[in-house]
Amino acid sequence: MIATSTPVQTLSLADKVRADFPILTQKVHDRPLVYLDSAATSQKPQVVIDALSDYYQRYNSNVHRGVHTLSGLATDAYEAARQKVAKFVNAADEREIIYTRNATEAINLVAYSWGLGNLQAGDEVILTKMEHHSNLVPWQLVAQKTGAVLKFVDLSADENFDLAHYKSLLSAKTKLVSVVHVSNTLGSVTPVKEVIALAHAQGTKVLIDACQSAPHMPLDVQDMDCDWLVASGHKMCAPTGIGFLYGKLELMRSMQPFFGGGEMIADVFFDHSTYADLPHKFEAGTPSIGEAIALGAAIDYLTNIGMAEIHAYEQELSVYLYQQLAKIPQIRTYGPKSHRAALAAFTAGEVHPHDLSTMLDQSGIAIRAGHHCTQPLHRELKAQSTARASLYFYNTKAEIDQFIVALKESIDFFAEIFA
Ligand SMILES: *Cc1c(COP(=O)(O)O)cnc(C)c1O
């Protein structure tokens, strides 16, 4: 027999990192798990799981309160993680990083602290029609209390951020612009630098919802020049229960505390209190200590791979995903035709997205179906709900192939039922 030489194949990023994620080796319904729901929450590498259990096994203790050894270890690790977050987004000062439970809490912090203190009747807040409910409902609540008016940037004809419409909405009345960086439904990328520069020219503050960008691409808050930026740890390889708010130092100093309690005070009297300096002023009560430390471990993990490398690989996956979806005639995808994240929301004619998702689950494939917390956007798109496949750097093209095969089978199955 003649030995055939196997062609030299370069390993993809996913091939290199796959083994770091213990959950990905399991079977679901007797089929290898294909996890395509990372936009809802990402999986966690072993180093992050270890960092969390290491904290509980070796040095569980409250932070900033004790002089004993364990408390010192916990405080050091907790603050070291803050430095990692600061470096990750290139903040000028680590006091500009406030830990929160998640991005939702970070947005509420800005809405209640800055919004209630600074917005007045007739002031305008610009959002987009593709905002996640977390960057919409807090502003509705604050608008109801202050009389501020919410304005919404339209979708362009290609289902992207409409820059011209944004420019037409901006005026001297605009006090705040709060926009999603990467849409969790359309995969579109908002031109944030331009959005921010235009707002600042009017003296308008800008908040960036980086939930779907922080896990997937390099971020630089100084270059971007945003006033605030929020993200959730659980979408970037960290545990649930930890997220962060970046805010410019002087701006954050000018804001009133959101929650009051322990940790955030300087001196407390019966009738009033003085507050701690940043960042503690906004971190009332015992924080998610182990989760913050594990977020630091997640950032180390991502940084070791390289955010530029992650982004480049995911761009490749995105192109491949959309190419394969385009070959299925019944599929309608949403969002722009280029420069999009590695996620695709889609519908398949009359087939209900929930039915598709349930069928795919039988093949071990995890995708999401519903409105993905962007119900107003779905109304704009005239879709009750969509199915969504969302990828991360641990996904392979082979998984996309498996997904596409199972998707076609499901569509054919339902076609026969409807026929
Ligand atoms: C997930 C997500 C949020 C909310 O994140 P939580 O972790 O639920 O607070 C906000 N905006 C976008 C774009 C998201 O994808």
The ligand as an SDF file (V2000), in Angstrom:
LIG
                    3D

 15 15  0  0  0  0  0  0  0  0999 V2000
  -26.5330   41.0530   26.5780 C   0  0  0  0  0  0  0  0  0  0  0  0
  -26.6850   42.4680   26.1870 C   0  0  0  0  0  0  0  0  0  0  0  0
  -27.0700   43.4380   27.1150 C   0  0  0  0  0  0  0  0  0  0  0  0
  -27.4440   43.1170   28.5340 C   0  0  0  0  0  0  0  0  0  0  0  0
  -26.4530   42.3900   29.1770 O   0  0  0  0  0  0  0  0  0  0  0  0
  -26.7690   41.7710   30.6290 P   0  0  0  0  0  0  0  0  0  0  0  0
  -25.6040   40.9140   30.8790 O   0  0  0  0  0  0  0  0  0  0  0  0
  -28.0490   41.0040   30.4970 O   0  0  0  0  0  0  0  0  0  0  0  0
  -26.8810   42.9120   31.5580 O   0  0  0  0  0  0  0  0  0  0  0  0
  -27.1550   44.7400   26.6890 C   0  0  0  0  0  0  0  0  0  0  0  0
  -26.8670   45.0730   25.4280 N   0  0  0  0  0  0  0  0  0  0  0  0
  -26.5050   44.1640   24.5000 C   0  0  0  0  0  0  0  0  0  0  0  0
  -26.1950   44.6010   23.1140 C   0  0  0  0  0  0  0  0  0  0  0  0
  -26.4030   42.8260   24.8580 C   0  0  0  0  0  0  0  0  0  0  0  0
  -26.0590   41.9370   23.9300 O   0  0  0  0  0  0  0  0  0  0  0  0
  1  2  1  0
  2  3  1  0
  2 14  2  0
  3  4  1  0
  3 10  2  0
  4  5  1  0
  5  6  1  0
  6  7  2  0
  6  8  1  0
  6  9  1  0
 10 11  1  0
 11 12  2  0
 12 13  1  0
 12 14  1  0
 14 15  1  0
M  END
$$$$
